[in-house]
Amino acid sequence: MKIRNRALLEKFVKKHADSKKAMQKFIDIVEEAEWQTLNDIKSDFNSVDYVTNERYVFDIRGNKYRIIAVIIFVGGVFSIRFVGTHAEYSKIDAKLI
């Protein structure tokens, strides 16, 4: 998959240094992925949730952090819409971001 808005992850890691290793592992897996379905994603990230409008929520570092991404399977695009703490995630509507 091609990661769009990767700068959001880099900015987040600068602010939350403890996320660096988990975020790098996440990036490595996504870049190597050739997902076509939710089941494909679940083979790499069992806790992923589909919310709506092609948006998927990923738990990072034991659910301490969350990523919301739009995934376009046909084009192999993984577009990051949100990266934040669980508390920050609780304040937004994942369906709309």
HELIX and SHEET records of a PDB file:
HELIX    1   1 ARG A    6  LYS A   15  1                                  10    
HELIX    2   2 ALA A   17  SER A   19  5                                   3    
HELIX    3   3 LYS A   20  GLU A   32  1                                  13    
HELIX    4   4 LEU A   38  ASP A   44  1                                   7    
HELIX    5   5 HIS A   86  TYR A   89  1                                   4    
SHEET    1   A 5 LYS A   2  ARG A   4  0                                        
SHEET    2   A 5 VAL A  77  THR A  85  1                                        
SHEET    3   A 5 TYR A  65  ILE A  72 -1                                        
SHEET    4   A 5 ARG A  55  ILE A  60 -1                                        
SHEET    5   A 5 ASP A  49  THR A  52 -1                                        
END                                                                             
